[in-house]
Amino acid sequence: MSIQLVQHITVGSGGVASVTFSAIPQTGTGLILQYSARKDGSAQNYGRLRFNSDTSNNYIDFSIQALGPFAYPSNYYPTIDFPGAATSSIRLLLGLSSQAAGCFSNGTVEVFNYTSTADKSVNKNIATESNENNTPNMEMGHGIYTGGAITSLTVVGVNDLIEHSTFSLYQIMAD
């Protein structure tokens, strides 16, 4: 097995509403998206992961989010987000309202069997940083995409993706 970089994107000055990896080679067994996304302002910030520009309800997203300071374990609380129905994207945590502007979220998303027309397994692991009160946050989850073979991938920022955010897409190859 080997891993090959498909494309790397760095968000430039002024930010962007989304980043897209198009024309994904159909020669691998899996995809890995790694990102470091910078938060803007004080608003809650989630991204939306979409495949093939598909905004139909072809996604199922299950997430567990743990919020709270390491310094105060009694204040640490998990939340479980089970939407219970099909949705139009996979959610990606990019920052919380309690975090200062400029903080980054670092995430990895894995998609297996992406060239098949069968349902796809989508796993995500995301950690946010904070410059205030030692308050890290994390989100783990599993999703399913039912819309066919994946040829493009887009991350849409609910609040724009900010300058210096980076996104790298890798292809897993079966040697």
RAWO-V817035 format. One record per pair of residues at least 24 apart in sequence whose ideal C-beta (glycine too) atoms are under 6 Angstrom apart, sorted by the first residue. I is the first residue (numbers start at 1). J is the second residue. D is the distance in whole Angstrom. If there is no record, write none. Layout:
I&J&D / I&J&D
This chain:
2&173&5 / 2&175&6 / 3&170&5 / 3&172&6 / 4&171&5 / 4&173&6 / 5&170&6 / 6&169&4 / 6&171&5 / 7&169&5 / 8&168&5 / 9&167&5 / 10&166&5 / 11&161&5 / 11&163&6 / 11&165&4 / 13&163&5 / 15&160&4 / 15&161&6 / 15&162&5 / 15&163&6 / 16&161&5 / 17&160&6 / 18&154&5 / 18&156&4 / 19&155&5 / 19&167&5 / 20&154&4 / 21&153&5 / 21&169&5 / 22&152&4 / 24&151&5 / 26&115&5 / 28&171&4 / 28&172&5 / 28&173&5 / 29&172&5 / 29&174&5 / 30&112&5 / 30&172&4 / 31&111&4 / 31&114&5 / 32&110&5 / 32&170&4 / 33&109&4 / 33&169&5 / 34&108&5 / 34&168&5 / 35&107&5 / 35&167&5 / 36&104&5 / 36&106&5 / 36&166&5 / 37&94&5 / 37&105&5 / 37&165&4 / 38&104&5 / 38&162&4 / 38&164&5 / 38&165&5 / 39&95&3 / 39&99&6 / 39&103&5 / 40&101&6 / 40&159&6 / 40&162&5 / 41&101&5 / 42&97&6 / 43&159&5 / 44&96&6 / 44&97&5 / 45&94&4 / 45&95&4 / 45&159&5 / 46&91&5 / 46&94&6 / 46&158&5 / 47&92&4 / 47&94&5 / 47&155&5 / 47&157&5 / 48&89&4 / 48&156&4 / 49&89&6 / 49&90&4 / 49&92&6 / 49&155&6 / 50&89&5 / 50&154&5 / 51&145&6 / 51&150&5 / 51&153&6 / 52&151&6 / 52&152&6 / 54&147&5 / 55&88&5 / 57&86&4 / 57&88&6 / 58&146&5 / 58&147&4 / 59&87&5 / 59&89&6 / 59&90&6 / 59&145&6 / 60&86&6 / 60&143&6 / 60&144&4 / 61&87&6 / 61&90&5 / 61&91&6 / 61&143&5 / 62&141&6 / 62&142&5 / 63&139&6 / 63&141&4 / 64&140&5 / 65&139&5 / 66&138&5 / 67&137&5 / 69&133&6 / 69&134&5 / 69&135&5 / 70&134&6 / 71&134&5 / 90&122&6 / 90&143&5 / 93&126&5 / 93&139&4 / 95&128&6 / 96&137&6 / 99&130&5 / 100&131&5 / 100&132&6 / 103&129&5 / 103&130&6 / 104&129&6 / 114&150&4 / 115&149&5 / 117&148&5 / 117&149&6 / 119&144&5 / 119&146&5 / 120&145&4
